[in-house]
């Protein structure tokens, strides 16, 4: 809060406040607290996470561009749902928004739905998008 106060007092007087939600008034301590990242996790984890590679029934199969892709599954770097679950629970609270800019198979959507988070993603590969839609329909 002190950093925001200093920057707003000593910044460019013609410019908008450096720390502001609406671009007109400086952010309050209460608003700042709501924006801070959540650094607690209900499962008591460390900063080293080990999860095995996705396999078995969790591994999503399919083809890309009408042919088998270089990997034995649709997406070569599919993330384990357990790892995504840890990440989301460690960094968000219920009702928070989870943004997955490279959605892939959208594991964040599956986990967010079950944890009560709001989810948004982007994905440009049609096969990944179609598989994610099918995956979510089963959740």
ABEGO torsion letter per residue (X at the ends): XAAAAAAAAABBAABBBABBAAGABBBBAAAAAAABBBABBAAGBBABBBBBBBBEAABBBEBBGGBBBABABABAABBBAAAAAAAAAAABBBGBBBBBABAEAGAAAAAAAAAGBBBBBBBABAAAAAAAAAAAAAX
